Amino acid sequence: MPTTRDLAAQALEDALKTATKIYVFCNGCSHQWHSATALSEEGLFLGGHICSDHGFIPGDMGVDGANDWANKRALYAAAYPDGFEVILSSAKSAEVEAAYAKHTTYDKDAYKARMDAINAAHELAKNGAPHDDTP
């Protein structure tokens, strides 16, 4: 008989199988900085951050959720309110390459509209609904 913990673990595993993947990777480095990028599996560039050390990328980009110093997970949630999984990856991984290939197929106007909607949802989550103070 499965325990409550077993059932919860199975539910989490099932949710992660269907959650949108967001790949975080270093998109360029020097000895003084590391350019971290978040790219969803559907080809949306969701954010970036310049890190002073490669080891800070997971925390700065919200990979584990516990150390989201740059508050990236709120942006990811605005893009994927039904769930997402953030994965630390390599710029050369097959998953990142496939996501980038999808990115290159977007119609420019459709991509802009999708990103505008994500940014609006993110702002709404941060600031609440705008108020009309007109008398």
KOLGU-463442 format. One record per atom (N, C-alpha, C): x, y, z; residue in three letters. Coordinates in steps of 0.02 Angstrom, whole numbers, padded with zeros to 5 digits, always signed. Layout:
// KOLGU-463442
XYZALA...
//
This chain:
// KOLGU-463442
+00042-00059+00000MET+00000+00000+00000MET+00044+00062+00000MET+00037+00107-00049PRO+00079+00167-00052PRO+00062+00214+00006PRO+00115+00245+00032THR+00106+00294+00086THR+00086+00361+00056THR+00066+00407+00099THR+00050+00475+00077THR+00111+00507+00045THR+00168+00494+00074ARG+00230+00522+00046ARG+00243+00494-00024ARG+00232+00429-00033ASP+00241+00398-00099ASP+00193+00429-00151ASP+00131+00439-00131LEU+00081+00468-00176LEU+00100+00541-00194LEU+00123+00578-00145ALA+00144+00647-00158ALA+00204+00649-00205ALA+00252+00604-00194ALA+00310+00602-00237ALA+00290+00583-00308ALA+00244+00537-00316GLN+00220+00517-00382GLN+00183+00575-00416GLN+00143+00612-00378ALA+00107+00669-00406ALA+00155+00723-00430ALA+00208+00735-00391LEU+00258+00784-00412LEU+00294+00761-00475LEU+00312+00698-00477GLU+00347+00670-00535GLU+00302+00676-00597GLU+00238+00661-00590ASP+00192+00666-00647ASP+00185+00738-00670ASP+00181+00785-00623ALA+00175+00856-00640ALA+00236+00880-00678ALA+00295+00859-00657LEU+00357+00881-00690LEU+00363+00852-00761LEU+00332+00795-00773LYS+00335+00766-00840LYS+00298+00810-00890LYS+00245+00845-00868THR+00205+00885-00913THR+00220+00960-00908THR+00258+00980-00858ALA+00274+01051-00849ALA+00320+01075-00904ALA+00312+01137-00924THR+00356+01167-00974THR+00426+01172-00946THR+00474+01153-00986LYS+00544+01155-00966LYS+00573+01224-00983LYS+00611+01251-00936ILE+00647+01314-00947ILE+00720+01298-00935ILE+00760+01307-00987TYR+00831+01290-00983TYR+00872+01352-00966TYR+00912+01347-00914VAL+00956+01401-00894VAL+01027+01379-00912VAL+01063+01423-00945PHE+01131+01406-00966PHE+01174+01468-00970PHE+01239+01458-00971CYS+01286+01513-00980CYS+01294+01524-01054CYS+01277+01585-01075ASN+01277+01601-01146ASN+01341+01637-01167ASN+01387+01645-01121GLY+01450+01678-01136GLY+01486+01695-01071GLY+01551+01687-01071CYS+01589+01698-01009CYS+01653+01735-01024CYS+01677+01768-00973SER+01745+01794-00970SER+01770+01779-00900SER+01829+01800-00884HIS+01852+01786-00816HIS+01818+01832-00765HIS+01782+01884-00787GLN+01750+01931-00742GLN+01673+01926-00739GLN+01643+01894-00788TRP+01570+01890-00789TRP+01547+01828-00826TRP+01484+01810-00813HIS+01452+01752-00844HIS+01381+01772-00863HIS+01364+01767-00926SER+01299+01788-00952SER+01251+01729-00950SER+01207+01728-00900ALA+01158+01674-00893ALA+01095+01691-00932ALA+01065+01641-00963THR+01005+01650-01004THR+00954+01596-00987THR+00889+01615-00989ALA+00835+01567-00980ALA+00796+01562-01046ALA+00791+01502-01073LEU+00756+01490-01136LEU+00706+01433-01125LEU+00642+01446-01139SER+00592+01394-01130SER+00596+01344-01188SER+00568+01285-01175GLU+00569+01234-01227GLU+00529+01253-01288GLU+00484+01302-01281GLU+00447+01325-01340GLU+00483+01382-01377GLU+00544+01400-01353GLY+00585+01448-01390GLY+00580+01520-01367GLY+00555+01532-01307LEU+00550+01600-01281LEU+00610+01616-01237LEU+00644+01670-01251PHE+00697+01694-01207PHE+00663+01733-01151PHE+00666+01705-01091LEU+00628+01733-01035LEU+00668+01779-00990LEU+00732+01776-00992GLY+00770+01819-00949GLY+00844+01806-00953GLY+00880+01850-00923GLY+00952+01843-00921GLY+00979+01878-00860GLY+01042+01865-00845HIS+01073+01896-00787HIS+01149+01890-00796HIS+01183+01943-00779ILE+01256+01941-00778ILE+01279+01922-00708ILE+01315+01867-00703CYS+01338+01841-00639CYS+01413+01852-00633CYS+01436+01865-00573SER+01507+01875-00563SER+01545+01810-00557SER+01509+01755-00547ASP+01540+01689-00541ASP+01493+01638-00572ASP+01520+01590-00607HIS+01479+01538-00639HIS+01436+01501-00587HIS+01462+01494-00527GLY+01425+01459-00475GLY+01363+01495-00450GLY+01357+01559-00467PHE+01298+01597-00446PHE+01240+01590-00494PHE+01250+01561-00552ILE+01197+01556-00603ILE+01135+01521-00575ILE+01139+01464-00541PRO+01077+01433-00517PRO+01036+01478-00471PRO+01068+01512-00425GLY+01032+01556-00380GLY+01006+01619-00414GLY+01047+01648-00457ASP+01026+01709-00491ASP+00970+01697-00541ASP+00965+01637-00567MET+00915+01622-00617MET+00857+01579-00591MET+00855+01567-00525GLY+00799+01531-00495GLY+00794+01458-00514GLY+00851+01425-00521VAL+00849+01355-00542VAL+00817+01311-00490VAL+00835+01319-00427ASP+00808+01274-00376ASP+00747+01303-00340ASP+00732+01365-00349GLY+00674+01395-00317GLY+00687+01421-00248GLY+00736+01394-00213ALA+00751+01416-00145ALA+00796+01477-00145ALA+00838+01483-00195ASN+00886+01539-00199ASN+00874+01579-00262ASN+00817+01612-00265ASP+00798+01651-00324ASP+00814+01724-00312ASP+00878+01740-00309TRP+00900+01807-00290TRP+00877+01861-00338TRP+00871+01846-00401ALA+00850+01896-00451ALA+00775+01893-00466ALA+00738+01853-00428ASN+00665+01847-00434ASN+00643+01826-00504ASN+00679+01780-00534LYS+00662+01756-00601LYS+00602+01710-00602LYS+00590+01673-00548ARG+00535+01625-00548ARG+00467+01659-00556ARG+00460+01720-00533ALA+00397+01756-00543ALA+00385+01769-00617ALA+00439+01784-00653LEU+00433+01794-00726LEU+00415+01727-00760LEU+00447+01673-00739TYR+00432+01608-00768TYR+00359+01589-00754TYR+00335+01604-00694ALA+00265+01588-00676ALA+00217+01630-00718ALA+00235+01691-00734ALA+00192+01732-00777ALA+00188+01702-00847ALA+00243+01673-00870ALA+00244+01641-00936ALA+00207+01574-00936ALA+00214+01538-00881TYR+00187+01470-00878TYR+00149+01460-00812TYR+00091+01490-00805PRO+00054+01485-00742PRO+00031+01414-00724PRO+00030+01370-00773ASP+00009+01301-00760ASP+00067+01257-00737ASP+00126+01286-00732GLY+00183+01248-00706GLY+00243+01248-00753GLY+00301+01245-00723PHE+00363+01245-00760PHE+00416+01210-00718PHE+00468+01189-00752GLU+00526+01159-00719GLU+00588+01194-00746GLU+00629+01220-00702VAL+00690+01255-00722VAL+00748+01206-00717VAL+00785+01200-00772ILE+00839+01151-00777ILE+00904+01186-00794ILE+00955+01175-00754LEU+01021+01201-00769LEU+01050+01158-00825LEU+01070+01190-00879SER+01090+01153-00938SER+01154+01183-00967SER+01171+01159-01025SER+01228+01184-01062SER+01202+01216-01126SER+01235+01269-01149ALA+01214+01301-01211ALA+01216+01254-01270ALA+01255+01202-01265LYS+01263+01154-01320LYS+01221+01091-01312LYS+01177+01089-01261SER+01137+01029-01251SER+01086+01021-01307SER+01064+00961-01318ALA+01014+00948-01370ALA+00949+00984-01355ALA+00931+00989-01291GLU+00869+01023-01272GLU+00872+01098-01288GLU+00928+01129-01271VAL+00936+01201-01286VAL+00938+01212-01361VAL+00973+01170-01396GLU+00975+01176-01470GLU+00905+01170-01500GLU+00865+01124-01475ALA+00797+01115-01500ALA+00754+01176-01484ALA+00761+01203-01423ALA+00723+01262-01403ALA+00743+01322-01447ALA+00807+01328-01460TYR+00830+01384-01501TYR+00805+01376-01573TYR+00803+01315-01597ALA+00776+01303-01665ALA+00703+01326-01668ALA+00664+01313-01615LYS+00595+01337-01614LYS+00593+01413-01613LYS+00639+01443-01575HIS+00642+01516-01571HIS+00651+01547-01640HIS+00692+01516-01681THR+00706+01545-01747THR+00647+01539-01795THR+00596+01500-01778THR+00538+01493-01822THR+00482+01542-01806THR+00488+01578-01751TYR+00435+01624-01731TYR+00427+01681-01781TYR+00365+01699-01794ASP+00349+01760-01829ASP+00365+01817-01780ASP+00400+01868-01803LYS+00423+01922-01759LYS+00365+01954-01720LYS+00310+01968-01754ASP+00253+02000-01721ASP+00220+01954-01670ASP+00214+01890-01687ALA+00185+01841-01640ALA+00229+01833-01578ALA+00294+01832-01588TYR+00341+01826-01532TYR+00335+01887-01487TYR+00333+01946-01516LYS+00327+02008-01477LYS+00262+02009-01438LYS+00208+01988-01470ALA+00143+01987-01436ALA+00144+01939-01376ALA+00174+01880-01385ARG+00179+01831-01330ARG+00221+01859-01273ARG+00277+01891-01289MET+00320+01919-01237MET+00287+01978-01203MET+00251+02019-01240ASP+00214+02075-01210ASP+00162+02049-01160ASP+00127+01995-01178ALA+00078+01966-01133ALA+00111+01938-01070ALA+00168+01906-01077ILE+00205+01880-01019ILE+00227+01937-00974ILE+00255+01989-01004ASN+00278+02046-00964ASN+00220+02081-00929ASN+00163+02086-00961ALA+00104+02117-00930ALA+00081+02074-00871ALA+00079+02009-00880ALA+00060+01964-00825ALA+00109+01968-00767ALA+00173+01974-00783HIS+00224+01981-00731HIS+00215+02046-00693HIS+00204+02101-00728GLU+00193+02165-00695GLU+00130+02164-00652GLU+00078+02133-00676LEU+00016+02127-00638LEU+00027+02087-00574LEU+00066+02034-00579ALA+00081+01993-00520ALA+00122+02033-00469ALA+00168+02074-00494LYS+00210+02114-00449LYS+00173+02172-00417LYS+00132+02207-00457ASN+00104+02270-00436ASN+00029+02271-00425ASN-00005+02217-00443GLY-00078+02216-00439GLY-00108+02253-00498GLY-00173+02253-00500ALA-00209+02285-00556ALA-00199+02360-00553ALA-00191+02391-00612PRO-00183+02464-00613PRO-00247+02498-00588PRO-00238+02554-00555HIS-00295+02591-00529HIS-00308+02652-00573HIS-00370+02665-00585ASP-00389+02725-00622ASP-00410+02777-00571ASP-00368+02826-00560ASP-00381+02878-00510ASP-00416+02939-00540ASP-00442+02932-00600THR-00476+02987-00633THR-00540+03002-00595THR-00550+03066-00577PRO-00612+03084-00540PRO-00674+03079-00584PRO
//
